[in-house]
Amino acid sequence: MISVFGSKIGLEELEEIRSSLENQWMGIGPKTARFEEEFRNRLGLTQFTLVNSGSNALVMAMKILDLPPGSEVVLPAFTWVSCAHAVVLAGHKPVFCDVDLETHNITRETVEPRINGETRAIMAVHYAGKPVRMETLRDFGLPLVEDAAHAVDSKLGNQYCGNMGDVGIYSFDAVKNLAMPEGGGITGKNKAVMEKTKLLRYCGIGKSGFESALSKPERWWEYNIIDICPKFIPNDVCASVGLVQLKKLDEHQAYRKRIWDTYQAEFGKLDWLATPKGPEPDEQHSYFTYCIRLRTRNRDKLAKHLLDKGIYTTLRYHPLHLNPIFKSSVKLPNCEHLNETALNLPIHPNLTDADVSHIVESVKAF
């Protein structure tokens, strides 16, 4: 079965893990610090903290915003559930907005109707790696949380995604553009707040016992808890994989773009589907996922047709406002249209040329 998402791991990653294990570094250690430095330098970030998942990076992002309890946070309904969970776990209310039908991103026009006197922040998600036009959201005068889980290599102008809002997050899970067994990261403009994230990720403990032993003459096991926070600590095994994947990122991105361009050329000839909107001249895209929309035929039947051909597809994402747990009654026509017509096709560096040809011919044969 051809998978819809995937990463490409080789002997280099295994050797990097081996060196950590041989040096007895399974937990957080020198590889974590090295990844933080190399990732920060590549993206031109002033601050960056590695945590154990992109979902937990979102939880931390909401925590460090320090919004008043019960604040409303506007975010797209067409996104992963962790975005809304992070808002709720921080003690706030997610307010879902619609997305642009072609980019699947929020815009000023989709956000504005959901803004009211209780709104305290906006969460922007760069869907598939196509940048949200962040400058259009700044006029609201609200803190901007930037979810760049799909957009690790995306830029708007000369600025990388994740580095344009007040706080930004990245995901490094096993199928992302820069893959680890699990991992995420957080960046932000406020140096003091970002320094706090390094403490928060270890259950809010100011210093480890070992660090305290080096600075305190006695009773170093008594630690100071600066805040209440779950354990979001990363580890050197995952960071080892991330270090190698960072070196391979340009190569993997070039391959993703090649697949994207093939799909655009082949599927652009079909009048019964709409291809995703590519990057504008001032944008750099990450090509995390390839999402088509059916104009005249049944999406569910296409998905079954492809599954029968050994091609797994999916919909990312089932609109959150339609999930009963959030008790939302809002109508979001574009999200609801995507829920019935959109389909994500495979695009990742583990696909072979034969896989891509099979996908193209199978879609065209529908």
C-alpha positions in Angstrom: 0.0 0.0 0.0 1.3 3.4 -0.9 1.1 5.6 2.2 -0.3 9.2 2.0 2.4 10.6 4.4 5.9 9.4 5.0 9.6 10.2 5.7 12.9 8.8 4.4 15.3 7.4 6.9 18.7 5.9 6.2 21.9 4.6 7.7 23.0 8.1 8.7 20.2 8.5 11.1 21.0 5.0 12.6 24.6 6.0 13.1 23.7 9.3 14.8 21.4 7.4 17.2 24.1 4.8 17.8 26.6 7.5 19.0 24.0 8.8 21.5 23.3 5.3 22.9 27.0 4.4 23.1 27.5 7.6 25.1 24.5 6.8 27.4 22.5 9.8 26.2 18.9 8.6 25.7 17.4 11.6 27.5 17.9 15.3 27.0 21.5 16.1 26.4 24.1 17.5 23.9 22.2 16.4 20.7 19.2 18.3 21.9 21.2 21.4 22.4 23.0 20.9 19.0 19.7 20.5 17.2 18.3 23.6 18.8 21.3 25.6 17.7 21.4 24.3 14.1 17.7 24.6 13.6 17.7 28.2 15.0 20.6 29.2 12.7 19.0 27.7 9.6 15.7 29.6 10.1 17.3 32.8 11.5 15.4 32.5 14.8 16.5 34.5 17.8 15.1 31.9 20.2 14.1 28.2 19.8 13.2 25.5 22.3 12.8 21.8 21.4 10.0 19.9 23.1 8.6 16.4 22.7 5.8 17.1 20.1 4.2 19.8 18.0 1.0 19.3 19.9 2.7 20.1 23.2 4.5 23.0 21.6 1.0 24.4 20.9 0.0 23.8 24.6 3.1 25.7 25.7 2.5 28.5 23.2 -0.9 29.1 24.6 0.5 29.0 28.2 3.2 31.5 27.6 0.8 34.0 26.0 -0.6 34.3 29.5 -4.1 35.4 28.3 -6.9 36.1 30.8 -8.8 33.0 31.8 -11.7 32.2 29.5 -10.3 34.2 26.6 -11.6 33.5 23.1 -9.0 32.4 20.5 -9.9 32.5 16.8 -8.5 29.6 14.8 -9.4 27.7 11.6 -11.8 24.8 11.8 -9.9 23.1 9.0 -6.9 22.0 11.0 -5.6 19.3 13.3 -7.4 18.9 16.6 -4.3 19.7 18.7 -4.8 23.4 17.8 -8.2 23.5 19.6 -7.0 21.2 22.4 -4.2 23.6 23.2 -6.7 26.5 23.5 -9.0 24.5 25.8 -6.1 23.1 27.9 -5.0 26.6 28.5 -8.4 27.5 30.0 -9.7 29.3 26.9 -12.4 29.0 24.3 -11.7 28.1 20.7 -13.7 30.1 18.2 -13.6 28.5 14.8 -13.4 30.5 11.6 -13.7 29.6 7.9 -10.7 29.2 5.5 -10.1 30.3 1.9 -11.3 27.6 -0.4 -8.2 27.5 -2.6 -5.4 27.9 0.0 -7.2 26.3 3.0 -5.7 29.1 5.1 -7.4 31.8 7.2 -7.6 35.3 5.8 -8.6 38.6 7.2 -12.0 38.1 5.6 -12.6 34.7 7.3 -11.3 35.9 10.7 -13.0 39.2 11.0 -16.6 37.9 11.5 -15.4 35.9 14.5 -13.7 38.7 16.3 -15.6 40.3 19.2 -14.9 42.0 22.6 -13.8 38.7 24.2 -11.2 37.8 21.5 -7.7 37.8 22.9 -5.6 36.0 20.2 -5.6 34.5 16.7 -4.0 31.2 15.7 -2.9 31.0 12.1 -2.1 27.6 10.5 0.1 27.5 7.3 -1.9 24.7 5.6 0.3 22.3 3.6 3.1 24.7 4.0 1.6 27.6 2.0 2.2 30.7 4.1 -0.7 32.6 5.6 -0.5 36.3 4.7 0.4 37.3 8.3 0.5 41.0 7.6 -3.2 41.1 7.0 -3.9 39.7 10.5 -1.8 42.3 12.4 -4.4 45.0 12.0 -6.6 43.3 14.6 -4.0 44.2 17.2 -4.1 40.8 18.8 -1.3 38.3 19.7 -0.7 35.9 16.8 0.1 32.2 17.4 1.7 30.7 14.3 1.3 27.0 13.7 4.1 26.1 11.2 3.7 22.3 11.7 3.4 22.0 7.9 5.7 24.8 7.1 9.2 24.1 8.4 10.8 25.3 5.1 8.2 27.9 4.1 8.9 31.6 3.8 7.0 34.8 3.2 9.4 37.2 1.6 12.7 36.6 3.4 11.1 35.5 6.7 10.5 31.9 7.6 7.1 30.8 8.8 6.9 30.4 12.6 8.9 33.6 13.0 6.3 36.1 12.0 3.9 36.0 14.9 4.3 36.6 18.6 4.9 32.9 19.1 5.4 30.0 16.6 5.5 26.3 16.7 6.9 23.5 14.5 6.2 19.7 14.3 8.9 17.1 13.8 6.8 14.0 14.1 7.5 10.9 12.0 5.8 12.1 8.8 6.7 15.8 8.7 9.1 17.4 6.3 11.8 17.3 9.0 11.1 14.0 10.8 11.9 12.6 14.2 10.3 9.7 16.0 8.5 12.5 17.8 9.3 16.1 18.4 8.2 19.7 18.2 9.6 23.2 18.8 8.6 26.7 19.9 9.9 30.1 19.0 9.0 33.6 20.0 10.0 37.3 20.1 10.2 37.8 23.9 13.6 36.6 25.1 12.6 36.3 28.8 9.4 34.3 27.9 11.4 32.0 25.6 14.0 31.3 28.3 11.1 30.3 30.5 10.1 27.6 28.0 13.3 25.8 28.7 12.2 25.6 32.4 8.6 24.8 31.7 9.3 21.8 29.6 10.7 20.0 32.6 7.6 20.1 34.7 8.2 23.8 35.5 11.3 23.0 37.6 13.8 25.8 37.6 16.9 23.6 37.7 17.7 19.9 37.5 19.1 18.2 40.6 22.5 17.9 38.9 22.6 21.6 37.9 21.6 22.6 41.5 24.4 20.3 42.9 26.9 22.3 40.9 25.7 25.7 42.3 24.5 24.8 45.8 26.7 23.6 48.6 24.0 21.5 50.2 20.5 20.2 49.9 20.6 20.5 46.1 17.7 18.1 45.7 15.3 20.8 46.9 14.1 22.4 43.6 12.1 25.5 42.8 9.0 25.0 40.7 8.4 28.2 38.7 5.1 27.2 37.2 2.7 24.3 36.7 3.4 22.5 33.5 3.4 18.9 32.2 6.6 17.2 31.2 7.4 18.3 27.6 11.0 17.4 27.6 12.7 16.1 24.4 15.5 13.5 24.1 18.7 12.9 22.3 17.5 9.9 20.4 14.9 11.9 18.6 17.3 14.9 18.2 19.8 12.6 16.6 17.4 11.8 13.8 16.5 15.4 13.6 20.1 16.5 13.1 20.5 14.2 10.1 17.1 15.1 8.7 18.1 18.8 8.9 21.1 18.1 6.7 18.8 16.3 4.2 16.0 18.9 4.3 17.0 20.6 1.0 17.2 17.3 -0.8 13.9 16.1 0.5 12.2 19.4 -0.2 13.4 19.3 -3.8 11.9 15.8 -4.2 8.6 16.9 -2.7 8.5 19.8 -5.1 9.2 17.5 -8.1 6.2 15.4 -7.1 4.0 18.5 -6.6 5.0 19.8 -10.0 4.2 16.5 -11.6 0.7 16.4 -10.0 0.0 20.0 -11.0 0.9 19.4 -14.6 -1.0 16.1 -14.9 -4.1 16.9 -12.8 -4.4 20.5 -14.1 -5.7 18.9 -17.3 -8.7 17.3 -15.6 -11.8 19.5 -15.5 -13.4 17.5 -12.8 -10.9 18.4 -10.0 -9.3 21.5 -8.7 -5.6 21.4 -7.9 -4.2 23.2 -4.8 -2.9 26.7 -5.1 0.9 26.9 -5.3 3.2 29.5 -3.9 3.1 33.2 -4.9 6.3 34.8 -6.2 7.2 36.1 -2.7 6.4 32.7 -1.0 8.4 29.5 -0.4 6.2 26.4 0.0 7.0 23.3 2.1 4.7 20.9 0.1 3.8 18.9 3.1 0.5 17.6 1.6 -1.3 17.7 -1.7 -5.0 18.4 -1.4 -7.3 18.2 -4.4 -11.0 19.2 -4.6 -13.5 17.4 -6.7 -15.8 19.6 -8.8 -18.1 17.2 -10.5 -17.5 13.7 -9.1 -17.9 11.8 -5.9 -14.9 12.3 -3.6 -15.6 9.2 -1.5 -15.8 7.0 -4.6 -12.4 8.4 -5.7 -10.9 7.5 -2.4 -12.3 4.0 -2.6 -11.1 3.6 -6.2 -7.6 4.6 -5.2 -7.6 2.3 -2.1 -8.5 -0.6 -4.4 -5.5 0.4 -6.5 -3.2 0.2 -3.4 -3.1 3.9 -2.8 -4.0 5.2 0.6 -5.5 8.8 0.7 -7.2 10.8 3.5 -8.8 14.1 4.4 -6.8 16.4 6.4 -8.8 17.7 8.2 -12.3 16.9 9.3 -13.5 20.4 10.3 -13.4 20.8 14.0 -16.6 22.8 14.3 -18.5 19.7 13.1 -17.1 17.6 16.0 -19.7 17.5 18.9 -17.1 17.8 21.6 -16.6 21.5 20.8 -20.3 22.3 20.9 -20.1 24.7 18.0 -23.1 25.8 16.0 -21.3 28.1 13.6 -21.8 27.5 9.8 -18.5 27.7 7.9 -19.4 27.0 4.2 -15.8 26.6 2.8 -14.8 24.2 5.6 -18.0 22.2 5.1 -17.5 22.2 1.3 -13.9 20.9 1.8 -15.3 18.2 4.1 -17.3 16.8 1.2 -14.9 17.4 -1.8 -11.3 17.5 -0.6 -8.8 14.6 -0.7 -5.1 14.4 0.3 -2.9 12.5 -2.1 0.5 10.9 -1.3 3.5 13.3 -1.4 6.7 12.5 0.5 10.3 11.6 -0.2 9.7 7.8 0.3 7.6 7.6 -2.9 9.3 6.1 -5.9 8.9 7.4 -9.5 6.8 4.3 -10.1 4.6 5.1 -7.2 4.0 8.7 -8.5 3.2 7.4 -12.0 0.8 4.8 -10.5 -1.0 7.6 -8.5 -1.2 9.9 -11.5 -2.6 7.2 -13.8 -5.0 5.9 -11.2 -6.5 9.3 -10.6 -6.8 10.0 -14.3 -8.5 6.6 -14.8 -11.3 7.5 -12.3 
